[in-house]
């Protein structure tokens, strides 16, 4: 025996690398996501209240009054998906075999899918209001389909045991689902200035809201990938049962 208590000729086990401590509080990201999501959530609550009161039909609300069921389902699904989904980005809730993260995911998947599919249904069958146009319709079909596919690919990945791919696809789906909050922030300035954008510019700004969210999502995905590459043991321990 050596002075270290190990048999002679044996080497010490390799140290487990430690990930760097987070540079921001764990609650900061979900809090920011919830605040951003509250914008469309509150707008949706106003819309549901309006529909419950039997509103007068106008050019702006005709598509909602004509098909209230998919509208209400879309709002409820999006509200649950947006607010509950923010907590999926809390690392401490993604650890362990039977975690809150996994249980919440069983609720979030159908909620997100309902939000995406009802959004696609309204885009296909509801009349376009004067402020919309064919370009915005195309964007809604594109990103709505992208959200639904991302959710399905995320579930397929976790069934196959590919946790990194699961996290990446679910992050993309959430980014698209949160697009309405970013769009509201982009459009609020011209509205406050009394110079609302035209149909084409509004469509481009709405599309920019989805793209900004997806860009942020891809940055987050690549950062997680780099962490996994540099510290595979730590990353595996954190994501094994996500």
Secondary structure, 3 states (H helix, E strand, C coil): CCCCCCCCCCCCCCCCCCCCCCCCCHHHHHHHHHHHHHHHHHHHHHHHHHHHCCCCCCCCCHHHHHCHHHHHHHHHHHHHHHHHHHHHHCHHHHCCCCCHHHHHHHHHHHHHHHHHHHHHHHHHHCCCCCCCCHHHHHHHHHHHHHHHHHHHHHHHHHHCCCHHHHHHHHHHHHHHHCHHHHHHHHHHHHHHCCCCCCHHHHHHHHHHHHHHHHHHHHHHHHHHHHHHHHCHHHHHHHHCCC
